């Protein structure tokens, strides 16, 4: 992937340096969620973009020449590209970007319609640079949206655990199956790490290396177990399905092991193969077998599987009055899983007297890919400018869409008396939660992944 910052923008921004009012010296913009599926958003992922794309000498002679040639071909105009502006940054700032970025601490959960990040140029000659960087910076929406959805699912499952089981089990109740479902390895790293802000279960290895590289740690924050896929089961043949299952128990005699069991007939597998032929092997094993249905209506299948396994392996009734399977057997639902289906599955389980302790969820494309910038309506807008020495508030107010009215002036985020958050003018009372994280090519504030998880816990 080309890391030339001059090329990491939308085409039309290349022409914007000529479009601001004469004598403009400052452009100040902000980033927010204007609402969406959830009422709060978790801020996560900016540190990656700062370290990977913005920090250090990112403007060089070769990169300027590369951009000039490409833009001449792209626009059919050799004079459109702002070569002088980039030459100025190279010569005056040694190729470092003269901007200041302030942001809320990573991991923080902030109500929508609040400022999450601001950016302004620090050199009056580079007023045009602020919004040139919008294209790249707005991509923070992705990590924020994955972390937000993951957090909301954590809250949802926690609610059912509080009502029917053990809330301390929450960390491993949602497992990331999303690596194969995303559009790139970069997405897997960012999105997979965003999920681990809230949970500890993942099969997305790229998330582990991403955290180590960009969040200052050698610690492992995501964990998994041995598990079967259909190829490892069906390669035995239908007539030897039980041998495939027995092999799983033999190969992994201790600890957790997951086995996909719907290759042919999930109900027969649970009732006869696991529940009768391998019954004693499961109960004598030093660990827990996790049965995975992977097809059908998730709500109906999970409840029916629990009923079969309950008959075969027995249950106990917990102190909240709900049934819990023998500790050597559990279920993970990894197909058709999203926020809505998780709620429906857990509601059906509760209705039939089953504790949420019995099930975990594996979520793939719906966790890391089935979302977009409008899931939480993220926007980046200019709210202040200095023109001819005069500071002015800048805003948009479309008559056709009140939801797109933007904020005005310089902004800060403060804690309110009721321990919530509010966006107020920069000169208003209250300590600003936004912190300077980047200034003039240098990263001023970095977070460890422990910091991120701690911030997430503090604002839950």
Secondary structure, 3 states (H helix, E strand, C coil): CCCCHHHCCCHHHHHHHHCCCCCEEEEEEEEEECCCCCCEEECCCHHHHHHHHHCCCCCCHHHHHHHHHHHHHHHCCCCCCCHHHHHHHHHHHCCCCCEEEEECCCCCEEECCCEEEEEEECCHHHCCHHHHCHHHHCCHHHHHHHHHHHHHHHHHHHHHHHHHCCHHHHHHCEEECCHHHCCCHHHHHHHHHHHHCCCCEECCHHHHHHHHHHCCCCCCCCECCEECCHHHHHCCCHHHHHHHHHHHHHHCCECCEEEECCCCCHHHHHHHHHHHHCHHHHHHCECCEEEECCCCCHHHHHHHHHHHHHHHHCEEECCCCCEEECCCEEEEECCCCCHHHHHHHHHHHHHCCECHHHEEEEECHHHHCCCCHHHCCEEEEEEEEEECCEEEECCCCCCCCHHHCCCCCCEEEEECCCCCEEEEECCCCCCCCCEEEEECCEECCCCCHHHHHHHHHHCC
